[in-house]
Amino acid sequence: VTRLHVIVASTRPGRVGRTIAEWFVARAERSGDFDDVRLVDLAEVGLPFLDEPDHPSSGRYVHAHTRRWSASVAAADAFALVTPEYNSGAPAPLKNALDFLYREWHDKPVGFVSYGGSAAGTHAVHMLLPVLRVLRMVPVKAAVALPLRRVLDADGVLHPDQSMEDAAAALLRDLARLASALAPLRAAEAAYSASR
Ligand SMILES: Cc1cc2nc3c(=O)[nH]c(=O)nc-3n(C[C@H](O)[C@H](O)[C@H](O)COP(=O)(O)O)c2cc1C
């Protein structure tokens, strides 16, 4: 079973992120690229600011919320991060959620569905890429980048156009290809860790 987690990065009331994530989840389910697609909303995950005493690479977690988050991320084979840019940077809840864990992110493909004004959220993407590299994730080139003025009406209803659909299809395909290619590597790493 290959599982895609679509993570909603913004947590404020009235956010657009959830609407965009729901569109992408429906698109992912239709595509059949993954056996299972799950919407993971950081507003529902409800993590506090990182409050673990040990470095996440230790895997020693004292809090139940960390263990729940660890189990969620460990269960995924690929991630789509649905993110706005706040003051040209990544939203704090997303950076915090990434920092909480370590090995759970390793050797998994990650792609972006970003959105915003003229830069369509891409400043946040560029800020996050070095972070993802340290977490040993594998960012894919394909991306969905949405200028909100073009795709969202005054009532907050999303109007996906063909270029959006095409970009989503390319992103899903890239994530699925990498998820299959990386699965044997992750299995080998798990066997190696277990043998030591
Ligand atoms: C704190 C804050 C900072 C923002 N900074 C930017 C920005 O730097 N660039 C941009 O394109 N939009 C910016 N926006 C506008 C967002 O693109 C827009 O509000 C979007 O709906 C935010 O995503 P969300 O609704 O999922 O929170 C900002 C919005 C907020 C709330």
The ligand as an SDF file (V2000), in Angstrom:
LIG
                    3D

 31 33  0  0  0  0  0  0  0  0999 V2000
    0.5030   36.8070    8.3200 C   0  0  0  0  0  0  0  0  0  0  0  0
    0.2730   36.8200    6.8350 C   0  0  0  0  0  0  0  0  0  0  0  0
    1.3150   37.1320    5.9960 C   0  0  0  0  0  0  0  0  0  0  0  0
    1.1430   37.0990    4.6060 C   0  0  0  0  0  0  0  0  0  0  0  0
    2.2130   37.3150    3.7910 N   0  0  0  0  0  0  0  0  0  0  0  0
    2.0860   37.0760    2.4680 C   0  0  0  0  0  0  0  0  0  0  0  0
    3.2350   37.0870    1.6140 C   0  0  0  0  0  0  0  0  0  0  0  0
    4.3460   37.3470    2.0300 O   0  0  0  0  0  0  0  0  0  0  0  0
    3.0510   36.7970    0.3070 N   0  0  0  0  0  0  0  0  0  0  0  0
    1.8190   36.4790   -0.2130 C   0  0  0  0  0  0  0  0  0  0  0  0
    1.7190   36.1970   -1.4040 O   0  0  0  0  0  0  0  0  0  0  0  0
    0.7040   36.4930    0.5640 N   0  0  0  0  0  0  0  0  0  0  0  0
    0.8240   36.7630    1.8760 C   0  0  0  0  0  0  0  0  0  0  0  0
   -0.2820   36.7370    2.6830 N   0  0  0  0  0  0  0  0  0  0  0  0
   -1.5980   36.5750    2.0620 C   0  0  0  0  0  0  0  0  0  0  0  0
   -1.8940   35.1000    1.9010 C   0  0  0  0  0  0  0  0  0  0  0  0
   -1.4460   34.6530    0.6370 O   0  0  0  0  0  0  0  0  0  0  0  0
   -3.4050   34.8320    2.0220 C   0  0  0  0  0  0  0  0  0  0  0  0
   -3.9060   35.4550    3.1760 O   0  0  0  0  0  0  0  0  0  0  0  0
   -3.6640   33.3430    2.1240 C   0  0  0  0  0  0  0  0  0  0  0  0
   -5.0680   33.1320    2.1920 O   0  0  0  0  0  0  0  0  0  0  0  0
   -2.9840   32.7420    3.3470 C   0  0  0  0  0  0  0  0  0  0  0  0
   -3.1790   31.3440    3.4360 O   0  0  0  0  0  0  0  0  0  0  0  0
   -4.2080   30.7270    4.4920 P   0  0  0  0  0  0  0  0  0  0  0  0
   -5.5380   31.3760    4.1660 O   0  0  0  0  0  0  0  0  0  0  0  0
   -4.2150   29.2660    4.2270 O   0  0  0  0  0  0  0  0  0  0  0  0
   -3.7070   31.1170    5.8590 O   0  0  0  0  0  0  0  0  0  0  0  0
   -0.1310   36.7940    4.0680 C   0  0  0  0  0  0  0  0  0  0  0  0
   -1.1770   36.4890    4.9370 C   0  0  0  0  0  0  0  0  0  0  0  0
   -0.9950   36.4840    6.2950 C   0  0  0  0  0  0  0  0  0  0  0  0
   -2.1370   36.1110    7.2020 C   0  0  0  0  0  0  0  0  0  0  0  0
  1  2  1  0
  2  3  1  0
  2 30  2  0
  3  4  2  0
  4  5  1  0
  4 28  1  0
  5  6  2  0
  6  7  1  0
  6 13  1  0
  7  8  2  0
  7  9  1  0
  9 10  1  0
 10 11  2  0
 10 12  1  0
 12 13  2  0
 13 14  1  0
 14 15  1  0
 14 28  1  0
 15 16  1  0
 16 17  1  0
 16 18  1  0
 18 19  1  0
 18 20  1  0
 20 21  1  0
 20 22  1  0
 22 23  1  0
 23 24  1  0
 24 25  2  0
 24 26  1  0
 24 27  1  0
 28 29  2  0
 29 30  1  0
 30 31  1  0
M  END
$$$$
